[in-house]
């Protein structure tokens, strides 16, 4: 039962990691796409042009962000592996020096006398354990079990899924014209998306749901307001001037 508990706990921990990538990818997708929509609305752009700009932003930025997340995670793994190989070399070629470093680490933790000697002997009897201790307590580096590919994929999927929401009403109206206030209903739908993603962010960061939702919605509103007025100013300057 205890083994099953640890397995379930490990799976939940990994799920939380990918959920974090999903949340922040979704926030970026919604903010950037809604900013494009708001900017286009402020510039009085035709719905067709706005849809083109929105999708271009959605796909290009989504791909760029996912590649960035993938490369960042891959770089962290490679950096850990590089330092791990260095530690293996030092353990094999400078064992006395590395043994003394283990003794210093555990002496700082309060071990002394025969107990310290036993702990050091035990750690240094297993090369893998020895290197793991040096990585953790000397270099303060922990091996990351996350898959860089899955991190990039989670980021891409969330960016596109959540980022598509600000375009949904515009796309519907393009194929099935209505008398609705498109930007108003787009804002409502995007606001709901921000609240949902903010709620998920609170779960990931283990913070207040209300605080997390408020921060996410405020970020989206701020981005939209800035984009709207930039679009309006540029439209007045370049088109109506």
WOKAQUI-V467769 format. One line per field, one symbol per residue. psi: psi as a letter, one per 40 degrees, with the letter a starting at -180 (. if undefined). A space follows every 50 residues. Layout:
psi=???
This chain:
psi=ddddddddddddddddddddddddddddddddddddddddddefiidddd dddddddddddddddddddddddddddddddddddddddddddfdddddd ddddddddeeiiaddddddddddeehddddddddddedefhhhheihddd ddddddddddddeddeeddddddddghieigddddddddddddddddddd ddddefihddddddddddddddddddddddddddddddde.
